[in-house]
C-alpha cells in the first residue's frame, strides 16, 4: 500500500521552487541590465626594482573592487584590458593602437613614462577617447593640448617654486641642474631655470646625462662639474634607475662630502623607500621634494589591505611598498568609474569616418579605426569629477591634478626625516595644522628658520655655503684700469706689463688691500691681473664705466682698483663692501683772515667780559675802601681823594703797581683773591692778543658751491671720473670745468686761479682729496662742505657671484684691524687737518663763559668780607641803633652811624702807634684837647675836614666809663641834623 504524501511538505517544496525561480530570474535580469565598459591599461608590469607598473595595476584592480562593492547598484562595470609596454615607446604605441582598433576601449590608463605617453595621447586624441595617466609627470605633455588627456599626477613644474624657496632660504646664489637627457628631463628644465632666474639665482651650467650612459661617462661628467664649476648646489631630476647610479658614483669621487648640496625632485623622492640600502647610504644628507599625502585612517587601512593582497599576488616582491603612483592610480580609477557611470554609456561601439584616415599629428595610418561615440561626454564628466580620495581632495583642473602641498624630506641613513612643508600660498613652514594649513606663517616665507634641522652631506649640521673654488680650473681673470703718467695717483694703483713673460703686475693701495683680503679667505683664490688698455698698452681702453661693462659682458671675472660704487654700476655688477671712506667733496685754497686796525687790542675779550671786568674793578675798589677807610690813612681825606685812591688801587692791581698798604685783614683777604683773578685774566688776554697779532688765521677762500656759480669761478675734477656728472647736475657749464690728472697738476691750477685759466675749487672723491691734502700742507688747502653721497671704493664681481659675500666679510676684518693702518701709512702721507668750518688758527674771543667762575669767587669773597665788617661795626655801636629814645628817628640813627664810620678808629693799632710817636715828639696832644671843648660846646661834631686828624671827639673812641657822657652828647646832637649851620652860628 502506498503511503500518502504529506501536503505540508509539498506546499513547502512548491514555495522553494518558486522562490529559486524568481531569484534566478532577477539575477538574470540584473545581468542583462549591466553594461561592461572596456578600458585599456598600457603599463610596464616587468618585475623591476620599483615595480611601478605592477603596483599601479594592483591598485587599479583594488579600486574597481572597492568601488563596485560599495556601489553594487551601478549599471556599468569597467573591464580592464591589460597590455605590457616592456618600457618601449613603440610597443606602447602599438598596444594602444590595438586596444583602440580591435578592443574598442572607451579609455586608456597609462602609459607609465612620458615618452610613451606622447604617442598614446596623440592616438587617443585621434580616436577621441580619454587617456588617463597616473605616473607620467612631465609638464611637456600639456603642450599637446589634447582635451582627452588627463594627467592624474602632480606635474613636475609644480615643484620648481618649492625648490627655489629652499635655495633662497639658505642664500645660495647658483644652482646646477642635473637631469636625464630625454623628454622627461627636458620638460622640467625650462620651468626650473625660469623661476630660479626670476629669484636672481644663476644657472651657470646644465648637466644632461643619457639614460644609457655608462658609469665612466657619468663619472666623467661629475668630475667636470667638480673641477671646473664653482657651484656646489645641485638639483637632480631623473628616473630612479639613473639617479641611483648617479649618487653611488658621486659618493665614490667625493661629491657627497661636506660643502655639497643635493636636492632631488619628486621623481626620486617619491620612490626613496624602494631604493636598496647601498643607494640610500650614498644619498645621506640629500634633500627631497615630493607631494604631501595627508595621513588618514582610510589610507592606513588601504595600505594594510594592499600589502596583504600584493604579496599574495606577487610572492617574490615582498619588499615592495605602496608608493604615491599607486595611490594616484587608485584615485584615477575611482574617478574614471564615476565618470563612466555618470555618462551611462550604452553604445560602446566606435563610429567610422572616412576623414579619420588623415592625421594632424603625423601618426601613420596603419588601418582605419573609428571614433568613440561617448568620448566627449566621458571627458567632460571626468573633468567635473571631484571626491575625497586616498591622496586627499581629488579635483581635476584643465586636465591636470590640482597643485597640492609638498613635503621636504632629509635622507638620513636608510631612512628619511621630514624637515618642513611648502604650500603655493604661504611658502615654507615647519608644521601643518590638522586641516593641512600652515600653522606658523601668515605670509609667504622663504626662511630657513621655518625648516627643521637638516643633516647635510658629510654628516654635518652646518649649512654649506654652496660654492667652492674649482680644484682644476682657470684662474680668475681680474681686470685692472691703467693710469697714464708717473704722478696720476699711482699711490692707489699702478699697472706695469712685462712683455717678456706676458704678465701684468699691479701695485698700490688698492692692490695691497685686495691682497690682504684674499690672504684671510678660508680657501685659496687663484687669480691673475689683466690690464684694461688699448693695444699699444699706454692708455686705458675706455672709461671706468666701460670697464664695468666689460665685466658685465663676461670678459672679466672681477675688476679691482680705485672703482667707485655707484647706483648705475650696481645695476650691472655686484660690489663688495667699500674699503675706503665714501663721498665726493670739495677742496679749496685757504686765505689769511687777519685785519689790521687800531682797535685790534680790544678783540681778545668779548664785550660782556670787558663790561664785567670793569665793573669788578670798581666793585673791588669800593670794597677795599670800605674795609680800609677807618683804619688806613691812605684811604682817608677829601671825597675826591678817597675815590681816586680806591680806583687807583683797584686798577693798578692789573700791573701790580699799587703803593697803598692794606691794613685790615678782611681787605687783605679780598685783595689776595682779586689779584689771583687779575693774574689769570691778564695772562689770558696777553696770550690771545699775541696770537691775534702774530699767528695766521686761515679760512677757506670758498665756502659753498653757490659762491662758485655766482662768481663764475672754474672748478676741476679728475679726468675720467664720474664726478663730471655731479658737476653738470650742480649747474656748472663746460667752460668752467677743467680736468687734471695728478695732484701736482691740480696744485698748479689752484695757483693760477680762475683769472689765469686755473681753478678755485676741485671736486673729487674723499680718498683722493685726503691724499692731496697729505701731499700739500693743510695751510694751503682744506675740504669744505657739502659732501655728495658716493659708495667709496669697492671690488666688482658679476651679478650673483658667490665671492662677493666672502670678500666683503674679509674687507671688514681688514679695515677694522691694524693691517689697514699699515697699508695706509705705506702709501700715503698722513694729513692732519682741522675742521674746515673753523679757522686753522683759533681766533675765538675770550668770553665771560670762560671766567665767570673766577668772578663768582671774587664776588663771594668780597661780599663775605663786607658782611663780616658790617656785622662787627653794628655790634660795636649797638647802643646807638638800639636807643629807645622816641625823639630819635631811624634816619637820625643812620646818620649818626655814618658819621661814626667816617671817623678814624682810634683803637686800631696803626693809630695807636702814631699817637705814641706824637706824645714823645711834641705837645700837640694839648692842642687837640683845647679843640675838643668848642666842639663839645656846640653839641656838634667838627666838619669832616677838621676831623681828619682829630683823635678825641664825640665820634672818636668811647670807653665804658664815658658811656653816659656819650649818650648825653648824642641826645644833644640829634636835636638838629644841620650840624654845620649850628657851628657857623656858634662861631
Beta strands, then each sheet from edge to edge (+ up, - down):
strand 1: 35-43
strand 2: 76-84
strand 3: 107-110
strand 4: 130-133
strand 5: 149-151
strand 6: 176-180
strand 7: 206-209
strand 8: 233-237
strand 9: 261-264
strand 10: 287-291
strand 11: 350-351
strand 12: 371-372
strand 13: 386-389
strand 14: 392-397
strand 15: 400-401
strand 16: 406-412
strand 17: 415-423
strand 18: 427-429
strand 19: 476-481
strand 20: 494-498
strand 21: 503-507
strand 22: 527-532
strand 23: 558-559
strand 24: 573-575
strand 25: 584-592
strand 26: 698-700
strand 27: 715-718
strand 28: 737-740
strand 29: 761-765
strand 30: 781-788
strand 31: 796-798
sheet 1: 2+ 1+ 3+ 4+ 5+
sheet 2: 7+ 6+ 8+ 9+ 10+ 16- 17+ 18-
sheet 3: 11+ 12-
sheet 4: 13+ 14- 15+
sheet 5: 22+ 19+ 23+ 31- 24+
sheet 6: 20+ 21-
sheet 7: 26+ 25- 29+ 27+ 28+
sheet 8: 26+ 25- 30+
end
